[in-house]
Structure formats: structure tokens, C-alpha cells
Amino acid sequence: TAPRMARSSPYPTDVARVVNAPIFHVNADDPEAVVYVCNVAAEWRSTFHKDVVVDLVCYRRNGHNEMDEPMFTQPLMYKQIRKQKPVLQKYAELLISQGVVNQPEYEEEIAKYDKICEEAHARSKDEKILHIKHWLDSPWPGFFTLDGQPRSMTCPSTGLNEEDLTHIGQVASSVPVEDFTIHGGLSRILKTRGEMVKNRTVDWALAEYMAFGSLLKEGIHIRLSGQDVERGTF
């Protein structure tokens, strides 16, 4: 979202001023400065037992998930970001120029870290059961069936027939205006979505669209808010 539309201040940390917390702004392209500031912040908290805030001044190189392409909505900013050297490359070049490490040592460290990640990824494939309940704070058994509960808590059937789902899917994969040129990347997404509807398959985004569409078909108003809506990623 453009800052003038979404922010009351250039710094996300300004909210900490309400409790008079010290705020350290640090350039996240400088790892040593970041470590130094974090040490000072930790020391402040342990000494004075008060809140302290660290603002990492940085940028996001990719979108906020695998499906997000920021070039659609922020092309100028992302052209600048692509010119930026990644932090690791910058820091490695600095250390090599200072003679702290040499190129083979740097490459060895990278390979060591990649190996840790690859081995963890391989081990993850052996997991057959997801223990989701470990992540839940307080399981609530029988939520809809407790004795003496008001009828409003019962859950009505929310299923839809396939004809309605197909109709919503076709709307979701079409462009509503004739002779309108859309971004090539978006037209590929719509085409893929149309093929999914034909093949009776659904991904997360299409399922979400079908949920919204089914509510709208029943005359229920939907209000979406937040950054994704401002950027038009829905």
C-alpha cells in the first residue's frame, strides 16, 4: 500500500512513543549495526525493566507469499529493490575485502547452511501425521454440542451444489469488461483458474473466491479490509 494511504507516520515504531519507549532505528543492510543495537536494547531492558523498540529499516525483496507478485502494483519500487545487492552478498564482500574471511571460507559456510536446510527438508518428508492440536492454546471439545446451549450456536449446513460452484468459478476466472487489457501475469492466473474449474479442482485462492461468491449470491454483504485489498491482490 502506498505509505500516504496506509500510514500516519513514516515509522511503524512511532506507536511506541505512547509509552515513552526508546526507539532505535537501524539500517538492516548493516548486520553488525543490527547486532550492536539489539545488544543495547537487551541491556536497556535488563537494566531499567522498561520497553524498548528496535526498528529495522529494510525492504522486502519478494512478495509476502509465493503467489504475490509486487511488480503488478509497485513496479517502480521493485525495480529499485532488484538493483539492491542482498544483505548477505554485501556483508560477504565487505568481510572478504577486509581480509576477515576469504572466498572459499565464505562458500564453505554457505554450503554448510544449505546442507542443514536440505537435510531438514528431507526429514520433513518422513512426517506422516500433523499434530495440529500441539499448536492450539486451549482445545474446546464439543463446542457446538454442550448441554443447555442456545440454538443459535448450532451450525447450519453450508454445502453448495456443484452447479453454483461452477458458476462462481467461471465468474472468478473471467474479465468483466470487454476490450480491456489486463496484465499478462494476471491473464495466466485467470486461465489457470478456468482450467481448474473445468477439471473440478480447487486451490486456496479459488476456494476463498467461491466462499465470498456463495455469500454474495445469498445476498450477504461482504467487506474486505486491509493491505491486500488496497493493493488489489484479492
Disulfide bonds with the S-S distance in Angstrom:
none
